Amino acid sequence: MGFKVDNRIKRAIARDRKFMITTTKEDFPLVVQKAEGDYIYDISSNRFIDFSTFISVYNFGDNSRAEVRKAIKKQMDLLMHSAFTDYYSEGPVNFAENLLKMFPKGFGRVFLSNSGTEANEAALKFARIFTKRPYVLAFYGAFHGRTYGSLSMTASKTVQREGAGPFGPVVHAPYAYCYRCPFKLEYPSCGMACVDYIKKYPLAKEIPPKETAAIFVEPVQGEGGYVVPPKEFIEGLREIADDNGMLLVDDEVQAGYMRTGKFLALDNFGVKADIYTFAKSIGAGLPMGVTVTRSALGDMKQGAHANTFGGNATVAAGADALLGYVRKNMDRIESGIKERSKIVMKRLNDMKDRYEIVGDVRGIGLMIGIEIVKDKKSKTPGIEERNRIIKEAFEGGLVLLPAGECSIRIIPQLEIDKKVLERGLDILEEAIRRVSLNSQ
Ligand SMILES: Cc1ncc(COP(=O)(O)O)c(C=O)c1O
């Protein structure tokens, strides 16, 4: 598409670097101006196919759906904010009641906040209060957020924790990352050594099970590299939690809200958690975090937990409108995801057969990742290659996001036009082809 970094783009990036604290900005020059349908437009009117959904926030389309915008505008004219944790109002409760219809029986309480990290922070605090136990078990590769409780559970990249410790009482165990098994075993002959490890090491030598409040887990690791564990891993965690009176906390922030083809990603494993957390797509493009607890766990004391913006009237109106859309069109959405997932998996697996640098293709629904390696045999992480593929694809008109050490996320909006999806995959393949030629 002949993308060029013009002066306006250069100026915008220079001003960002001058005035803003550095975050994780990608190293390609995307300066976003608007989004429409399956496309992102930059400030110089360059158009890109979006395979990033702005970090899994627009599961149902860039700039969200017309009905969502209408509900948000209507609420803004009435009242933008209502101090929901102090005064009663109907909108956020309508949303909570509708949300609970998506949960298994027995789930009855909702806490609203503003982000994934806050949703996990609340889950951590609730789990400790409910169980009266201090410790938590989480996983290497996990990303649960960047505030202190959540950051204590995050173990995705050291740069996220560097210089910021000490952290809370969290012990980490290896996640079931079968492509790079930390025990150098093969699934299924491994006999789920990673589940055994939890019993034999952290819970036998470090944190007494009866002092451990919860196991926090992502059903598919997102930031950690789009890692899909075997069913037995999640089943094993449920069993450990049950055997020891711990809670299983399921972080659905990235994998949830239909991304894997089911509302709850954990349902793909036939397991139920005790606490679920959401953010990203659930707010329909506005900031929302949600923590949902099993009714039998009880409630908080008045004043124990609250915030200023949780249950914000405008955000809740948008979230409820989007949830209404999802519930009304569930069958079509589910079958659409299956169809699109097949298209993507087939194309990516063909690429894996064709190119030495595509080491692994994995995913559920439209939460799909490809892992880039130097070569299939050594599996040496293809970090530079991965970065070059993302850059080349961007210059070809496709926005992607990295994950883990050397993976790429393929997370288009769930109802992406199939021709646009194919075109995006063409651009990706062309980028892989070029990088793979240069790396020979
Ligand atoms: C699984 C998961 N949990 C929690 C978070 C933190 O969410 P937020 O950035 O909204 O705080 C993220 C963000 O990427 C995530 O992917």
Ligand as a Chemical Component Dictionary entry (heavy atoms), coordinates in Angstrom:
data_LIG
# 
_chem_comp.id                   LIG 
_chem_comp.type                 NON-POLYMER 
_chem_comp.pdbx_formal_charge   0 
_chem_comp.three_letter_code    LIG 
# 
loop_
_chem_comp_atom.comp_id 
_chem_comp_atom.atom_id 
_chem_comp_atom.alt_atom_id 
_chem_comp_atom.type_symbol 
_chem_comp_atom.charge 
_chem_comp_atom.model_Cartn_x 
_chem_comp_atom.model_Cartn_y 
_chem_comp_atom.model_Cartn_z 
_chem_comp_atom.pdbx_ordinal 
LIG C1 C1 C 0 -5.088 -11.941 30.957 1  
LIG C2 C2 C 0 -4.950 -10.504 31.356 2  
LIG N1 N1 N 0 -5.234 -10.162 32.628 3  
LIG C3 C3 C 0 -5.141 -8.888  33.046 4  
LIG C4 C4 C 0 -4.722 -7.885  32.192 5  
LIG C5 C5 C 0 -4.606 -6.478  32.691 6  
LIG O1 O1 O 0 -5.607 -5.694  32.136 7  
LIG P1 P1 P 0 -5.491 -4.106  32.153 8  
LIG O2 O2 O 0 -4.392 -3.732  31.216 9  
LIG O3 O3 O 0 -6.851 -3.645  31.709 10 
LIG O4 O4 O 0 -5.196 -3.704  33.550 11 
LIG C6 C6 C 0 -4.411 -8.194  30.858 12 
LIG C7 C7 C 0 -3.948 -7.147  29.929 13 
LIG O5 O5 O 0 -3.417 -7.376  28.880 14 
LIG C8 C8 C 0 -4.526 -9.539  30.441 15 
LIG O6 O6 O 0 -4.237 -9.901  29.180 16 
# 
loop_
_chem_comp_bond.comp_id 
_chem_comp_bond.atom_id_1 
_chem_comp_bond.atom_id_2 
_chem_comp_bond.value_order 
_chem_comp_bond.pdbx_ordinal 
LIG C1 C2 SING 1  
LIG C2 N1 SING 2  
LIG C2 C8 DOUB 3  
LIG N1 C3 DOUB 4  
LIG C3 C4 SING 5  
LIG C4 C5 SING 6  
LIG C4 C6 DOUB 7  
LIG C5 O1 SING 8  
LIG O1 P1 SING 9  
LIG P1 O2 DOUB 10 
LIG P1 O3 SING 11 
LIG P1 O4 SING 12 
LIG C6 C7 SING 13 
LIG C6 C8 SING 14 
LIG C7 O5 DOUB 15 
LIG C8 O6 SING 16 
# 
